[in-house]
Amino acid sequence: MRSRRIEGLLVVSWLAVAWGCGPVEDVEADPRGEVDTAEQELGSVNGLSFNGLSFNGLSFNGLSFNGLSFNGLSQQGLSSARFGTWFQSNPALANMVMRYMVRCAVPAGQTRSYTDARSGKSYSWAGQLGLAPGWASGQRPSTAEQQVVSACLAAHTTNTGVSMAISVLGRDGRGQPIPYSREELSNHSVREACFFGNLFNGEGVYVASDQGVLRGSQSSPRGCALSPGPFQRIEENCPPLIPLVSCDLYCEPSIGKPYRDACRYNGVTYRAITTRLRPEDVFLCGDGTCQYTESCGWGRTYRDCLADCGVCQ
């Protein structure tokens, strides 16, 4: 587990600095390979998406993102010379970033494509959640769109390389709720976390537990979003996600709806994304099985789960 965490540097780490200019470093090819089609077939327009925004060996320095952020996510913007320069700097990494960027920002039923003039290779990415309709149409992203896309990207991160279905809930950049069904909420009944921030302007991106009184006893194979204890922050090995304690301390209550409309930190109010998991994807300290996400100890959290893993020798 530890070695996979060390390797699993996040694409969102790159995004935290990528809107500026930084040196380009070589990275390995995406170990997940050609999995886009399978994931898109499993997903639905009701807000279900997939985590896994990780890239083993990804450098924090990253690439310049200016070629994308200033031209928008319209097909015309992706045909610009600036986007081509950005993409060609590291096609493997850029392809992964675009996969999740388009999935978060562009509506379902639309695709964005690009052909690398240098290599002749074509790429295509499917929209799904449609959180930034203005940006997707070629406009500069509004502040709300910047916030919700940043939160969506953060919600798709993992520090383990494990991909799993998550329910992505909240409002888009124009304030419209992401559609969801009763079946989705029933199948993904475990509240996980809230994500908020702004990677576009360097304000950072934050994650807090939405576990309520169960905070600390549950863990997930995807990492980064479940709290280790009632008074502790969530995992701190998922940079640049800034770990906070509980959504209850920073976010509006989710009265009458399964998500948080907004969260506030350092005097700034952010549009947030809330995630939910399937029960079968969550491990509970006290269920009698020492899962690989759990550790021995004298406590009741997954970090020191006496009931399942016993006393450390």
DRENVO-380253 format. One line per 2 residues: number of its first residue (from 1); their letters; for each residue x, y, z of C-alpha. Coordinates in steps of 0.25 Angstrom, whole numbers. Layout:
<rs>
NUM) a) X Y Z  ...
</rs>
This chain:
<rs>
1) mr) 0 0 0  11 10 4
3) sr) 19 8 -9  7 10 -17
5) ri) 4 23 -10  18 28 -13
7) eg) 17 25 -27  2 30 -29
9) ll) 5 45 -30  -7 52 -35
11) vv) -11 58 -48  -17 69 -39
13) sw) -3 72 -33  1 75 -47
15) la) -11 84 -49  -8 92 -36
17) va) 4 98 -43  0 95 -58
19) wg) -7 108 -60  6 115 -59
21) cg) 19 112 -66  28 100 -61
23) pv) 39 91 -67  34 79 -74
25) ed) 39 66 -69  37 52 -75
27) ve) 27 43 -69  23 28 -72
29) ad) 12 25 -81  -2 24 -74
31) pr) -1 10 -68  -16 8 -70
33) ge) -15 9 -85  -28 9 -93
35) vd) -38 9 -83  -47 21 -87
37) ta) -57 13 -95  -60 3 -84
39) eq) -61 14 -73  -70 23 -82
41) el) -80 11 -84  -80 8 -69
43) gs) -83 22 -66  -97 29 -67
45) vn) -101 44 -69  -107 44 -55
47) gl) -94 48 -49  -87 35 -48
49) sf) -73 36 -51  -60 29 -48
51) ng) -48 32 -40  -34 29 -44
53) ls) -28 42 -47  -14 38 -44
55) fn) -2 36 -52  10 28 -46
57) gl) 23 36 -45  16 49 -49
59) sf) 25 61 -46  20 73 -38
61) ng) 26 82 -48  16 79 -59
63) ls) 14 86 -72  8 100 -76
65) fn) -7 100 -76  -8 113 -83
67) gl) -11 107 -97  -24 101 -91
69) sf) -29 111 -81  -29 123 -89
71) ng) -35 116 -102  -47 109 -95
73) ls) -51 95 -97  -58 97 -111
75) qq) -54 89 -122  -48 102 -128
77) gl) -40 105 -116  -34 91 -117
79) ss) -30 94 -131  -21 105 -127
81) ar) -6 106 -128  -5 108 -113
83) fg) -13 96 -110  -4 88 -120
85) tw) 8 93 -113  3 89 -99
87) fq) -1 76 -103  11 72 -111
89) sn) 20 75 -99  15 62 -93
91) pa) 4 55 -100  3 43 -90
93) la) 0 53 -79  -8 63 -87
95) nm) -17 51 -92  -20 47 -77
97) vm) -23 62 -73  -32 64 -84
99) ry) -39 51 -81  -44 56 -68
101) mv) -45 71 -71  -54 68 -83
103) rc) -62 58 -74  -64 68 -63
105) av) -66 81 -72  -73 76 -84
107) pa) -88 72 -85  -91 57 -88
109) gq) -93 54 -103  -82 63 -107
111) tr) -67 60 -110  -55 67 -112
113) sy) -44 62 -121  -30 66 -125
115) td) -20 61 -136  -5 62 -133
117) ar) 0 68 -146  14 63 -142
119) sg) 11 49 -139  -2 48 -147
121) ks) -9 41 -135  -23 45 -132
123) ys) -30 46 -118  -44 47 -114
125) wa) -50 50 -100  -65 49 -96
127) gq) -72 59 -88  -81 54 -77
129) lg) -84 64 -65  -85 77 -73
131) la) -81 86 -61  -75 97 -69
133) pg) -84 100 -81  -78 114 -83
135) wa) -64 108 -84  -68 96 -92
137) sg) -74 106 -102  -61 113 -104
139) qr) -63 125 -94  -53 128 -82
141) ps) -57 120 -70  -65 128 -60
143) ta) -61 127 -45  -72 117 -42
145) eq) -68 108 -54  -53 109 -49
147) qv) -57 105 -35  -66 93 -39
149) vs) -57 88 -49  -45 89 -39
151) ac) -54 81 -29  -58 71 -39
153) la) -44 68 -43  -40 67 -28
155) ah) -52 57 -26  -46 48 -37
157) tt) -32 46 -30  -27 34 -24
159) nt) -13 31 -17  -14 16 -19
161) gv) -17 15 -34  -30 8 -31
163) sm) -42 11 -41  -56 10 -35
165) ai) -70 16 -38  -73 29 -30
167) sv) -86 37 -29  -82 52 -33
169) lg) -92 62 -27  -94 77 -27
171) rd) -97 88 -36  -91 93 -49
173) gr) -85 106 -52  -98 112 -55
175) gq) -104 107 -42  -112 95 -48
177) pi) -112 82 -40  -104 70 -46
179) py) -116 60 -49  -117 48 -40
181) sr) -127 37 -37  -132 30 -25
183) ee) -125 17 -30  -112 25 -31
185) ls) -113 29 -17  -117 16 -12
187) nh) -106 8 -19  -96 19 -14
189) sv) -101 21 0  -88 23 7
191) re) -85 38 8  -70 40 6
193) ac) -65 55 5  -66 69 0
195) ff) -56 75 -10  -55 90 -12
197) gn) -45 101 -17  -39 107 -29
199) lf) -27 102 -37  -29 112 -48
201) ng) -24 124 -39  -15 117 -29
203) eg) -24 117 -17  -22 102 -16
205) vy) -32 91 -14  -38 85 -1
207) va) -44 72 3  -51 69 16
209) sd) -59 56 21  -74 55 20
211) qg) -75 43 29  -81 50 41
213) vl) -81 41 53  -74 30 46
215) rg) -62 38 42  -49 30 44
217) sq) -55 16 45  -57 14 30
219) ss) -47 14 19  -47 13 4
221) pr) -37 6 -6  -36 19 -14
223) gc) -31 27 -2  -30 42 0
225) al) -44 45 4  -48 38 17
227) sp) -43 43 31  -34 36 41
229) gp) -42 40 53  -52 50 59
231) fq) -41 61 62  -31 58 51
233) ri) -30 62 37  -32 53 25
235) ee) -20 46 18  -8 56 17
237) nc) -1 48 6  -9 53 -6
239) pp) -3 67 -10  -7 77 -14
241) li) -21 73 -8  -21 81 5
243) pl) -27 72 16  -37 78 25
245) vs) -46 71 36  -60 71 33
247) cd) -70 76 23  -79 81 35
249) ly) -68 91 39  -67 98 25
251) ce) -79 95 17  -94 98 16
253) ps) -103 87 22  -109 77 12
255) ig) -123 79 17  -133 73 7
257) kp) -122 69 -3  -110 59 -4
259) yr) -99 69 -6  -93 82 -1
261) da) -96 95 -9  -84 102 -5
263) cr) -72 102 5  -65 114 11
265) yn) -50 114 14  -40 126 17
267) gv) -52 136 14  -55 130 0
269) ty) -68 123 -3  -66 112 -13
271) ra) -76 103 -21  -74 89 -16
273) it) -74 75 -21  -79 64 -11
275) tr) -76 49 -14  -83 36 -10
277) lr) -78 22 -10  -84 8 -11
279) pe) -84 0 2  -76 -11 -4
281) dv) -65 -1 -7  -64 3 7
283) fl) -57 -4 19  -61 -3 33
285) cg) -52 -4 45  -59 -14 54
287) dg) -65 -24 43  -55 -35 47
289) tc) -46 -34 34  -33 -27 34
291) qy) -33 -20 20  -21 -15 13
293) te) -25 -1 16  -25 -4 31
295) sc) -14 -5 41  -12 -11 54
297) gw) -12 -3 67  -20 0 80
299) gr) -31 9 74  -44 8 66
301) ty) -40 16 53  -35 9 41
303) rd) -21 14 44  -20 6 57
305) cl) -32 -4 56  -30 -13 68
307) ad) -43 -21 65  -39 -25 51
309) cg) -24 -25 51  -20 -27 66
311) vc) -8 -21 73  4 -17 66
313) q) 16 -27 68
</rs>
